[in-house]
Amino acid sequence: MKKSTIITLLAIFIFPSFLLASAPTIHAQQSTGLSAMTLVSFGDNSSSTGANLQSIENKTVTYFGGNTTGYLVYPNQNQSGEKAVLPAVILIHENKGLNDFIKESANLLAKNGYVVLAVDLFNGEVVTNNSERSGELTGAIRENPDIAIENMKAAVNYLKSLDNVDASKIASLGWCFGGQQSLQLALNSKNDPLAATIIYYGRLTNDSQAISNITSPVLGIFGGKDQSISVDSVKQFQKALNDTRVPNEIYIYSNVGHAFANPSNDNYAPTETADAWKKTLDFLGKYLQS
């Protein structure tokens, strides 16, 4: 990712936008028409929740098997006398792999007070401008999901083993392919539940029996013009969540398409991205910091 793109992403994500209150119903979100320059002007080194951003540390860790590594980032607590026990997030990449966009997103979460482990489901491979290879990597996992599920479960257990993590306050968050995997982790964590699940425009299910295995609240972020994840499928998903009494907040941004929150995508929508990020931080704060 170019340096200029990363700077723009940081400015967008820390934009303290003023937003509508969330509710467990589908909302059609409208763009406010703010320009990227206006958004940048709000980049005042504060989080969207109003707290000062924290300094962070990061390192590469082996968390699954003998050679699967992830990107671990967390607030720097060296200046405090006693280490705080913090909530944590499993971050799941898109169909490009564990790239700079995902690592920068992990950094942003860590600056807001979370221990974050960005997992790697592609065995170290990062794809650039090769949709065929991306399709091969994601297709292999969708045809045989167990390895990815075990990978993510190992990431959860790794976080639980850390002395600066509250083992009862771990969430999952993913975009696109990673959004589907975030849901898959929730569907397969009934006996070891997460504290929250966040899905950015990932493939869904309306199977109520499967969804009944979800024991964590769900936040869903989608685009109304998404040709991959239809509005109808989102509504069916939320109906299944409601039928099985899974707490949820589902948002559909009516004027944007798939992958609108990624600055490298043609559908990138900075205003909606800032809004969705605010909702993400609010959701995490509600279920992981209360």
Buried (B, 14 or more C-beta within 10 A) or exposed (E): BEEEBBEBBBBBBBBBBEBEEBEBEBBEBEBEEBEBEEBBEBBEEBBBBEEEBBEBEBEEBEBBEEEBBBBBBBBEBEEEEEEEBBBBBBBBBBBBBBBBBBBBBBBBBBBBBBBBBBBBBBEEEEBEEEEEBBEEBBEBBBEEBEBBBEBBBBBBBBBBEBEBBBBEBBBBBBBBBBBBBBBBBBBBBEEEBBBBBBBBBBBBBBEEEBBBBBBBBBBBBBBBBBEEBEBEBBBBBBBBBBEBEBBBBBBBBBBBBBBBBBBBBEBBBBBBBBBBBBBBBBBBBBBBBE
